Amino acid sequence: MNTSLLRMLMCCLLLLPLFSAGQDSASIYTAQLLQPPADSVRTQAIGRLAALRIPATFPLLMAINDKKLYLLDQQAVTIDSHPSGEGTYRLYTLYPDNTLLTNSSGQPLLLPLSALKTVDIPRADRLQLAGIAPLLNLFSNDPQKRSLAYSQLKHTSDSATLRILKAALAKESNADALRTGKDALYAIQLYNASTTTIAKANIDSIADNWSDNAPVLLRDYAKSGFLNQETAQYAAAKAVGLEKRYDNLQRVQHFFSGLSLGSILVLIALGLSIVYGLAGIINMAHGEFMMIGAYTTYCTQIIFTKALGVPQTDLFFFFALPFSFLVAGSLGWVLERLVIRHLYAKPLESLLATWGVSLILIQTARLLFGDLTAVKTPQLLAGGWQVSPHLTLPYNRLFIIALSMLMVLFTYLMLYRTRLGLQIRSVTQNRQMSACLGIETRRVASITFFIGSGLAGLAGCAITLIGNVVPDMGQTYIVDSFLVVVTGGVGKLAGTILSGLGIGFFTKISESFFQAVYGKVFILVFIMLFMQYKPKGLFPDKGRIAED
Amino acid sequence: MKTKNNTLLYILFVAFFAILLPAGYLAGLLSVNTISVWGRYFCFAIAALGIDLIWGYTGILSMCQAFFFCLGSYGIAMHLLLKKTVASGATLPDFMAWNKIDTLPFFWQPFHSFGWSVVLCLLIPAAFAFIIGLVLFRSRIKGVYMAIITQALTLAMWLIFLRNETNLGGTNGLTDFNSILGYSLSSSSVKLALYLVSLTVLCSAYYCCYRITHSKFGKVLQAIRDSESRVSYTAYKVEDYKLAVFVVAALLAAVGGMLYLPQTGIITPGRMDVKASVEMVMWVALGGRGNLKGAVIGALLVNFLYSICTSLFPDSWLFILGFLFVITVLYFDKGFMGLGDIIRQKFSATRLKTSQTH
């Protein structure tokens, strides 16, 4: 152990002068390249730099290869691949260090192309770099390009390349690219391993690193039987272990997406179920209140960015949540006053009339907003919680789940802990008797309609996090949410939650077995069979009054 | 008084559509497309008769009539497409070749012959209706539950028909036919013939429905609509009656679909999406449910309005339709056909008032 350390130290000492000599010549060639006394000198300088393969010069060479070499105050710089502002780019120095240029206050410096002097390198000179192009990409500013470059290196065994790879890895900042890079490094070391112990150590490293490609890599190694039978079996066993773990994570992922779909369904069906139970109204326009909530969110965003002049802010979304509840709720209240009021306890008629209302609302939205708009996801909810390398739970879905849990809680408290809730429940049970006991059934019904539509609006606001805002977005969910109501039992909170989550889970799980469409058909058949046993839903009313 | 009124209406209807329109075409006043468009409306009216039977007379809101309509259309479309393919010397319809399928799927095989196609077009929807009805009525699913489940069923079928791997043409549907039974579909005499066939079928379907609703069977249906439990207490097998009328309605929808296809020349899954299936019910609601004349007139009028409005002011058609829905449901429970009664009542009421004041 000690001796090997010593040996390494000595190696380093020996290499040091050589390395600094390389550095010196690199600076000379770089200077020649940028201000060539003659064209032939530049050609020669590029050729020498390509042959030397010094990692520190790679950013510069790559800028030449990509035709993105510029001069700013005699300093060689390059730009991002995409503009960061209106035609302005972020700048990076190239040699001797590759860093982001900042202005005096520490913010990234943004300049338009016109402020930079382009350095033209002829095509013939650039062609000299073709041989080391894959290596150059290791030092790209774009993590995806780096990942690709790493994965291309997997099958080389030359030690100079390995050195460059290590140098690149030492600088690597992106987690995904680092994983791919390590994968490549370990793979090279694995194929070059001389003893079983080293091979096994590398196999372990690959398994711990666990990139997307790791099982394939290990299987390939096992199949080739490169070193001996023992390592091959070891690699195969590791690959199987990885795949099993991956499958388990995949199951968690399905569970999670089922939960998220289910919570959206619950959020929508909650209002639907209460309204239907209370007033015997099939509200086909319920989905459109969701659409109204989504457009309210969109408008809030526009108002915040345009009128108030707050460009980059998450604030709008948290204002949009109560707004969408209020706007959708108020429109629901108006609808109740104008149309629904006349249709109490006539479910089929109300179905048709509210369908008409939904047509009008959809067309209005289309005329006002056009066919496709999208709400920007707030920065706070972008990205996800990375539980493990292969399991990311998106924040927006977590937020939706939390929101619907909160709403279920509120609805529960409203129904079972307030006077209004008591009245709602009594009207649901027996309208005439409640009226006899002095409950203003009409007032209760319109308040309920307000709350129900408001909940749909809130659901619409939440859905902008995961999808586009289109005029007929309500239609996508309406049949599903009616199925939730039917399966759960009308006007039953527990039934709605259980069946909403159940249908959500079932959809996602069957999607992992069949294709999405057949999953849906399967669920429908299941619900039809379920209704054979429980025609009134999961939690039917008991007693003689329950019979129609 | 009432029968006289009816007879007059029938005579007017037949005179207008069987004599006036074809005569107008032959005299060169109308284009053949107008004739064909009305032929299509007749097909919708046939399906509307079925909806009126099941919804207007029995009180079961079935939202899967659009699906049965499409089954009829698809059957004939498959036959026409196969005929065209065989005539052009290919073994497979174009879209299957594009989907890289090398043998004809088994369920396409019987559609080589016209006779089998017609039989299957009736048999398949009837079988579907029988199974769906058996499952739903046995578990006493009714009212709203029935409407939602049949709607979900149509949605599921729509999704299946949209897929490419079901070999039914996917989103694009089936189109591009050239002849039926050897007659070219583009010739105007064939179009006129199809129009007349549709009209004849509509009239005979109307007659059948009229006989059904005025028979004992029809009376039981109306009794089920008005109070299902009382009917079952008097030892009628409610489920059997419902099942029978559900199958009849499905058959009517399928017949409408079969006649519809050669006149439009295309069938896509869009004919049975949620919108289309609610719209079909609305024809009957607008015309007047529980009234066969209302169903026919509703289907004809809504579609006529549709073709006028979409060409005159395309943006506002949905507004018009939506307002029609709402207003009809709110104020004209009996649809257009009830409109006359309401006016007559108002009129006699004012006359009564004026005579009293004098």
Contacts between the chains, C-beta under 8 A, distances in Angstrom:
chain1	res1	chain2	res2	distance
A	276	B	144	7.8
A	282	B	144	5.5
A	282	B	147	7.5
A	282	B	148	7.8
A	284	B	278	7.8
A	339	B	326	5.9
A	339	B	330	6.6
A	342	B	330	5.5
A	343	B	329	7.1
A	343	B	330	7.5
A	347	B	143	6.2
A	347	B	144	4.4
A	348	B	61	5.1
A	348	B	143	6.8
A	348	B	144	6.8
A	348	B	147	6.6
A	349	B	329	5.1
A	349	B	333	7.7
A	350	B	329	7.8
A	351	B	61	7.4
A	351	B	144	7.1
A	351	B	147	6.3
A	352	B	278	7.5
A	352	B	281	6.8
A	352	B	282	6.4
A	352	B	285	5.6
A	352	B	325	5.9
A	352	B	329	5.3
A	353	B	325	6.1
A	353	B	326	5.0
A	353	B	329	3.9
A	353	B	330	6.5
A	355	B	278	5.2
A	355	B	282	7.7
A	355	B	325	6.1
A	356	B	321	7.1
A	356	B	322	4.2
A	356	B	323	6.9
A	356	B	324	7.0
A	356	B	325	2.5
A	356	B	326	4.3
A	356	B	329	7.3
A	357	B	322	6.5
A	357	B	325	7.8
A	357	B	326	6.2
A	358	B	322	7.7
A	359	B	318	4.8
A	359	B	319	7.7
A	359	B	321	5.8
A	359	B	322	3.7
A	359	B	325	7.1
A	360	B	318	7.0
A	360	B	319	5.8
A	360	B	322	3.7
A	360	B	323	6.8
A	360	B	326	7.8
A	362	B	318	6.9
A	363	B	315	7.4
A	363	B	316	7.7
A	363	B	318	3.9
A	363	B	319	5.6
A	363	B	322	7.2
A	364	B	319	8.0
A	367	B	315	6.5
A	475	B	274	6.2
A	475	B	275	7.9
A	478	B	274	7.9
A	479	B	148	7.5
A	479	B	151	6.0
A	479	B	152	5.3
A	479	B	155	5.2
A	479	B	274	6.6
A	482	B	148	4.6
A	482	B	151	7.6
A	482	B	152	7.4
A	483	B	148	6.8
A	483	B	152	5.6
A	485	B	148	7.9
A	486	B	145	5.6
A	486	B	148	5.4
A	486	B	149	7.0
A	515	B	163	8.0
A	517	B	159	4.6
A	517	B	160	6.3
A	517	B	162	7.5
A	517	B	163	5.8
A	518	B	160	7.8
A	520	B	155	7.9
A	520	B	156	5.7
A	520	B	159	6.0
A	521	B	156	4.6
A	521	B	159	7.2
A	521	B	160	6.3
A	524	B	152	5.5
A	524	B	153	6.3
A	524	B	156	4.8
A	527	B	149	7.4
A	527	B	152	7.6
A	528	B	135	5.8
A	528	B	136	7.3
A	528	B	149	6.5
A	528	B	153	7.9
A	529	B	135	7.8
A	531	B	136	7.9
A	531	B	139	5.4
A	531	B	141	5.9
A	531	B	145	7.4
A	531	B	149	7.2
A	532	B	135	7.0
A	532	B	138	7.2
A	532	B	139	4.4
A	533	B	139	7.9
A	535	B	139	5.0
A	535	B	140	5.5
A	535	B	141	5.9
A	535	B	145	7.5
A	548	B	229	7.3
